[in-house]
Amino acid sequence: MNRSAVLCAAALLLAVTAGAQEHPAVAAQANTIYVGADGKYESAPDTALLQFNISAQEETAKAAYDRASRAAEQIRDMLRSNGISPKAAEIGFFALEPVYDYRNPKRKLIAYRVNSSVSLKLKDFAKVAPMVSQLGDMDVTAGQTVSYTVENMDAAKLKASEDAYQHARAEAAAVAGAAQRTLGELSYASVDVSEPERIVAPMMGRVMVNAMATPAPTEQFTPQKITVTAHVNALFTLK
């Protein structure tokens, strides 16, 4: 097969991969082959992220603040009872805001509300369900969510990129072999890595948790694997 046939084969492969994903424009060069390939890395999650809100409303700002403080102390006690240092929990924000009755033409002030968000990373997945149940028993916590992730996401991205490159090189070698040529060195490459969207599972509220003396809905299930994907565009020389 002559040089023009090799370039046509490379152009055909480029057209096929272009339909799946956009990639940078690279000027065609003689005795080169340009390919695009996808790769992935799958891993079992090693971290559970538990997130919830503290929300307390009272007639005065001080009463709302004091109630939220008591709730925070309850949460610290709950963490200690589960063998977790309160310092492991992170506060996302803290807000004290007035609550108005907008049905009143004068926008009457009726209460004050304290809102705060808390997040906690857990390595021991067995603690997730009990803690969710305990949080559900508190009347000032809401918006509980549990999601799973990999702590070292950068390492997972590198593995996905390596997998994509290996696929790209194998495809290029197959085309070069069909043209009775030998694949040479890598001349150019671009990488696009996609971090997986975090899957968030809303948990039941206080009333539902208290009403059910049964195992948590997530008990004995395996957390979904984390998949990181990558796309590599590579230009190789031909010998």
Steps between C-alpha positions, in 0.01 A plus 500: 500500500649840400531816707173652373310190609646528849397863524149411379475233768608751763245752372225239514584413860504869586153545351360212703638623832394860428137395519547379857698792641649827382877525502761762403570570137836357396648571159545183291861401460662246273596168658287554809181355638255683727262305724261562784402246764311476827613342824367457850590402852253339737547487873293411801435816704709544811323801649138572592401866519217570744350847471216661695368836614431643843195725497349658812224762511387696805331831576824677591847487348652389832250217543565375144875520556477316833284225349744452212787488750326226697445307177867535411594362841266204442677433173841518667381248761366275224833510320690412816263209570586364154872532561541810281670822602272806462792667322441260209173680420530812284272804512410629155321818608319661793218750453261684731212658314166662581174332399218727378130452449461628144123469521510808721527822292760632747710181468472407867804341666386173657816303581870441447656194338848357533625288211826311477634224278718214624693240302679193626725253318480141619738218417298242695185449294340300782458826692295671229158345570512537881607863474230580247243350736634699797499823301143428393394489865609862548229755428743768377686299235381467141617448144705190573684360198754223459737472204803285427831595346868416471727704725796504259318610185820625335648148499178365346520763224855399419401136468211591269737706285746210480222267390386743229856539370551124481180468296610785272840341439346156435259647243780692331716187488214304344456756222877522443523123481218486246701742288813289543666777694653512848366734765758752614528742790228716648516845341202675664228420752210669677307361796148576623404339833145493635448472873184308586199690623442442866196282558300645786240290676251702710428332833167478676390770740445469874139383489568218256807377687314484830210320340713212374681267737658319207846504342595810300409484128870496409600221739688202347513666159836567336582865421511565126845499342664829408585523130740762363516535122764654275538575129843516337580642156841387382718561195759231424772489240519213252815313406 
